[in-house]
Amino acid sequence: MGKQQYKWYIIHVFTGYEKRVAAYLTEEMARRHMEDMIEKIIVPGRIIKVRGEEGNIHNKEKRLYPGYILMHAVPHDSVIQLISDSPRIMGFLGKKAPMSISDEESEKILELMGTVEEISETRFMVGQTIRIIDGPFTDFNGTIKELNKEKERLTVMVTVFGRSTPVELGYNQVELI
């Protein structure tokens, strides 16, 4: 084969399985002898500095786009077949055919991966009232019942049809009122 034309693709995967899917694809690529068709498989993430309750700062990896991984590959049927055969993958981004992203877009993502985000201690506490800004309960208000700082998730009690219902949300889905 001559010089391959690699393109960047975004692959939609089950949220929380990004690293496992990337590892699986890397193994499967070697097993199917496709090293010349897939150059890179990346789980976009970056380091965030988190200040703990004791005041100590530690690094934590944060996914930039939960549910998505990047792949630098040749647009070829065998690459498309690998993605459609693989578990925990919903497919390429693109309606009918895999849609590549521009080198400029991929450069922005790769640049963002090299940055460090600083976050102080959690701004949320049990008992606070929040407004949901993303998801099926958008614009509902609720009260924080539980916090999971490791996973950056909270359990919020929301009143739906007159009944108090627990809803699990990410920090990025709520704002303090």
C-alpha positions in Angstrom: 0.0 0.0 0.0 1.1 3.5 -0.7 1.0 6.5 1.7 -2.2 6.2 3.7 -4.4 9.3 4.2 -5.2 9.3 8.0 -8.2 11.2 9.2 -9.5 12.0 12.7 -12.7 10.3 13.7 -14.8 10.6 16.8 -16.2 7.4 18.1 -19.3 7.3 20.4 -18.8 4.8 23.2 -20.7 4.0 26.4 -19.8 6.6 29.0 -17.4 5.3 31.6 -15.9 2.7 29.2 -13.7 5.1 27.2 -10.4 3.6 28.4 -11.6 0.0 28.2 -12.9 0.5 24.6 -9.6 2.2 23.6 -7.6 -0.8 25.1 -9.9 -3.3 23.4 -9.5 -1.5 20.0 -5.7 -1.4 20.4 -5.7 -5.2 21.1 -8.1 -5.9 18.3 -6.2 -3.7 15.8 -3.0 -5.8 16.5 -5.0 -9.1 16.3 -6.5 -8.1 12.9 -3.1 -6.8 11.7 -4.5 -3.3 11.1 -1.5 -1.3 12.5 -1.1 0.4 9.1 -4.7 1.6 9.1 -5.1 3.0 12.6 -2.4 5.3 13.8 -3.7 6.5 17.2 -6.6 5.9 19.6 -7.0 8.6 22.2 -9.3 9.1 25.2 -9.4 12.9 25.4 -8.7 14.0 29.0 -6.6 16.4 31.0 -5.2 16.8 34.5 -7.1 18.7 37.0 -5.6 19.9 40.3 -8.1 19.2 43.1 -7.7 20.7 46.6 -8.9 18.2 49.2 -10.7 18.9 52.4 -7.3 18.9 54.3 -6.0 21.5 51.9 -3.6 19.2 50.1 -3.6 19.3 46.3 -3.6 16.2 44.1 -3.8 15.5 40.4 -6.8 13.8 38.9 -7.5 12.8 35.3 -10.7 14.2 33.9 -12.3 13.1 30.6 -12.9 16.1 28.3 -15.7 14.4 26.4 -17.3 11.6 28.3 -18.7 9.0 25.9 -16.3 9.8 23.1 -12.8 8.7 21.9 -10.7 9.9 19.0 -9.2 7.7 16.4 -6.6 8.7 13.7 -7.3 6.1 11.0 -7.6 5.5 7.3 -11.1 5.6 5.9 -11.4 2.0 5.0 -14.1 -0.7 5.2 -12.1 -2.8 7.6 -11.8 0.1 10.1 -15.6 0.6 9.9 -16.1 -3.1 10.4 -13.8 -3.1 13.5 -15.9 -0.3 15.0 -19.2 -2.0 14.2 -18.0 -5.3 15.6 -16.7 -3.9 18.9 -18.7 -4.0 22.2 -19.7 -0.9 24.0 -19.4 1.3 20.9 -22.4 3.0 19.5 -20.6 4.0 16.3 -18.8 6.8 14.5 -20.0 10.4 14.8 -21.8 11.0 11.5 -25.2 10.1 10.3 -24.8 7.4 7.6 -21.1 7.3 6.9 -18.3 8.0 9.4 -17.6 11.8 9.4 -14.0 12.9 9.9 -13.2 16.1 11.8 -10.7 18.6 10.5 -7.1 18.7 11.5 -7.8 22.1 13.1 -10.5 20.6 15.3 -8.3 17.7 16.4 -5.4 20.1 17.1 -7.7 22.1 19.5 -8.7 18.9 21.3 -5.0 17.7 21.6 -4.0 21.2 22.8 -6.7 21.2 25.4 -5.4 17.8 26.6 -2.1 19.4 27.4 -3.6 22.0 29.7 -4.1 21.7 33.5 -7.4 22.8 35.1 -7.4 24.0 38.7 -10.4 23.4 40.9 -10.6 24.2 44.6 -12.6 22.1 47.0 -16.1 21.1 46.0 -18.5 24.0 45.8 -21.4 21.7 46.6 -22.6 20.6 50.0 -25.4 18.3 51.3 -28.5 20.4 51.9 -27.8 23.1 49.3 -30.5 24.0 46.8 -29.5 23.7 43.1 -31.0 24.2 39.7 -30.6 21.5 37.1 -29.2 23.0 33.9 -28.7 19.8 31.7 -30.6 16.6 31.1 -34.3 15.5 31.3 -34.9 17.5 34.5 -33.5 20.8 33.1 -34.9 23.8 35.0 -36.0 21.7 38.0 -34.8 22.8 41.4 -33.7 20.3 44.0 -31.8 19.7 47.3 -28.5 17.9 47.4 -28.9 14.7 49.4 -25.5 13.0 48.7 -22.1 13.8 47.1 -19.7 11.6 45.4 -16.6 13.7 45.1 -14.5 11.0 43.4 -16.9 10.6 40.5 -18.1 14.3 40.6 -21.7 13.2 41.0 -24.5 14.2 43.3 -27.8 12.8 44.3 -30.5 15.5 44.2 -34.0 15.2 45.6 -36.4 16.6 42.9 -40.1 17.0 43.3 -41.8 15.4 40.3 -45.7 15.2 40.2 -45.8 16.1 43.9 -43.4 13.3 45.0 -39.7 13.7 46.0 -37.5 11.6 43.7 -33.7 11.0 43.9 -31.9 11.9 40.7 -28.2 11.3 40.1 -26.4 14.1 38.3 -22.9 15.3 37.4 -21.4 18.5 38.8 -21.6 20.0 35.3 -25.4 19.4 35.1 -26.3 21.7 38.1 -25.7 25.2 39.4 -26.1 26.7 42.8 -29.1 28.9 43.3 
